[in-house]
Amino acid sequence: MDIKQLRAIVAVAEAGSVTRAAELLHLVQPAVTRQIRTLEQELGVALFERTGQGMQPTEAGLIMVDRARRALGELERARTEVQPSPGQVTGLVTVGLLESTSDLLAGPLVSALARDHPGVRLRMMTAYSGHLQQWLDSGDLDLTLLYNLDSTPSLNVRPLVHERLWVVAPPSAGLRADRLMSFTEVAEHPLVMPASGHALRTLIDAAAARVNAELNIVVQTNSMRVQKQLVLAGHGWTVLPGLGVSEDIANGVVSAAPLGAPDVWRSIVLATPRFVRVPPAAEIVARELVRQVGSAVSRGLWPSARMQ
């Protein structure tokens, strides 16, 4: 098994055809085919099958493609770390952003790194907290934002922001940012909620239980975007972090109010692996991400938030 074979299977999986993969790798098609067949013979399993949609990885192929992608990423990171430019930190850093924070933080983070640390290359992943934590544990992320998490045996956690959750409804509901809405009031309406097991849903259920409020949940989804779409379509109200709807509120797309009685807050943290060496480039990205979070809060761009 060699690097050329790993690059070949990743390219074919991503391109969906040997022809397109050969173009991406600047090789002739027979060379790519030979690399895949040689690897299949070595492993004793088929890695791809031809379908009407092109070359599709088999179950074994999916495993190999995932591992190959990680291996190639680590090799690229090692190359950039051992061949730095004089006086400049270099490296590839994979950072995770919560879906609700990406619009606020992604652009400023990229701009700041390009200006002050041009040798640091950034790869961003956005998802919900549970997925991001899994990716960090599996080594797919160098650092990530998470919420409502304490330090674990495998992760170091730094608290950053405490933010209130908001009730979100169509504009016709007339919810106001300067008036808290109680859970009792929220429970009077049909609700579009995050799916069970989602960290945000756990917060909401715990708060409802504290005031014995029975929630009328009509739809569950794992997408913040779908939550807002269903609210606008008239299927119910929802509960989201203020940051996730701040632009919609400003544009009059939705009406919203801070959730109170009881207050419901989530804590945003920065998480890094506990037992893995953090490369200098990742340390730079972590510092800059913390700075961008602090800047957003101090400038009033993060509704109902305070630094911890």
PyMOL commands that set and color helices and strands:
alter all, ss='L'
color gray80, all
select helices_A, chain A and resi 3-15+18-25+29-43+59-82+99-116+129-137+171-173+183-186+199-210+224-232+242-250+280-298
alter helices_A, ss='H'
color red, helices_A
select strands_A, chain A and resi 48-51+54-57+91-98+120-127+143-147+155-169+181-182+190-194+216-221+238-241+255-260+265-273+305-307
alter strands_A, ss='S'
color yellow, strands_A
deselect
rebuild
show_as cartoon
